[in-house]
């Protein structure tokens, strides 16, 4: 009975289903006019963001159920699955070899500079300095350096004739890296990714929901259903997005940022809440963990899809992207080496995010 009552409040699920049938029915009419195309794009984008918020909510419930670092792992994997689904669908429609690269680059800039920057500013204003386990940031950043270097920098120095073989090699290496890192994160070095125990957080912030009160199967089912609906809506969105970019002669990179925003929405909401609650460890796990998952999971996925469908794929960073990612990682290494964040560190990352946004139009 309680489950039916909870299900009746899943407004995002019902809205997504309604939007799918409504937009599908009028799709051919809407795409032939500029106003109709913009209307369809705006509606679908907002519905997908709303559905992404539902993903965030149910991932948070599962996080409450299983604790850290399982909680943020569930959230980041959910967000990356959304990202992979949308990238694959848009790759097949747009036929752009650089869409995946631009989306991955945008996602990292959003997660580390946008999400982490905003959360550190908010938390810094409220608490001054926010502690976290420095072992977690060191682990994430070392993995990011290796993964980005292998997948997005090395291709510049490899003969084009060997790119396909190198990409398949990366699929194996990245899956191995993710399995090893996840094992370390969840078993042997789990304490790297924790800062306060659940009991300490409950004493500090009041009542915590008991594990028995949370129905894991229900939240997992709605989370999966929401991701599936986002994928279905993304297929229609790709048509409207392509037409909109073409009509206004905007670069495809703007579309890549749109994909990154959709996938990052659940993480941003959760990270801001965590910063307000003085849980910077959760913010670190989400921001750096999502960036790492984007690299280690999205790249093998797009390589395999491109191989299967015979699509051209280019993951090599442009000079500007290389400089921006280099600055981001260098700043992260300096900032996240003392176990505490503050407003200045958050502001510096946010400035890099503003520069990233500015460069999209230059």
Number of C-alpha atoms within 10 A of each C-alpha: 6 7 9 8 9 10 15 11 10 14 12 19 22 14 14 22 16 13 18 20 12 11 19 15 11 12 18 12 12 19 19 11 12 15 12 17 22 17 15 23 24 15 13 24 21 13 22 28 19 22 28 26 23 22 30 25 18 23 29 21 20 25 19 20 19 16 16 24 21 19 20 28 21 21 26 28 17 23 26 24 22 25 26 24 22 24 27 21 17 25 21 15 13 15 12 15 15 18 25 26 26 24 26 24 26 24 29 24 28 26 28 27 27 25 29 29 27 23 32 34 25 21 26 23 13 16 16 14 18 19 16 26 22 19 17 24 25 16 16 20 20 12 20 21 15 11 20 20 15 15 23 19 16 14 19 14 8 11 9 11 8 10 15 13 10 17 20 15 12 19 21 11 16 21 15 13 16 17 13 11 16 17 13 15 21 16 10 10 15 16 17 19 25 21 18 15 10 14 9 11 15 12 10 11 10 9 9 12 12 9 14 8 8 15 13 18 10 14 20 17 12 18 23 15 15 26 23 15 17 30 22 18 23 25 18 19 24 23 18 25 25 18 19 19 15 12 11 9 9 14 12 20 20 19 20 23 22 17 28 27 20 24 28 30 23 26 29 24 16 22 28 23 17 19 25 17 15 25 20 27 26 24 27 30 25 30 29 25 27 28 25 23 20 24 25 25 18 24 25 22 17 22 21 15 16 17 15 9 9 9 16 13 22 16 23 20 22 14 9 11 18 17 12 18 21 14 14 19 18 13 16 20 15 10 19 20 14 14 17 19 25 22 21 14 20 24 21 18 26 24 14 22 24 14 12 20 16 10 11 13 10 5
